[in-house]
Structure formats: structure tokens, C-alpha cells
């Protein structure tokens, strides 16, 4: 908690809000991860993995399109 009050800690926290937490928000809002669409641990895990895969593919496609410009 003390670290978060330092300048370096504030920068880390700001960066985290922009990157890590944004990924979870996008998963919930854009990829249907707000609710489980299946029942059972194995199927819910599969839903989470498919959502993460879709997000990674989108991220790769975005980076590749910027490289080719």
C-alpha cells in the first residue's frame, strides 16, 4: 500500500487501469464474458479461453495492420 502512494506506484497503477483492467472490461462488454453461457466448470473454462483467444487474435491483427502501413 505504501508503494502505491509513491510516484512510481501511481504510474504503475495508472498504466494497469489502461491495459489490464481494460482487457477484462472488453471481455465482459464485447465478448459476452459477463455471464457464463454454459454450465459446468470445464465448459465455462472453455468459454473463457475462447474469449481470450478472440481478443489475442484481434490484438495480433491490429499490430500486423499497423506494421504493413
Secondary structure, DSSP 4 states (H G I P E B T S, - for coil): -TGGGSHHHHHHHHHHHHHHHHHHHHHHHHSS-SS-SS-SHHHHHHHHHHHHHHHHHHHHHHHHHHHH-
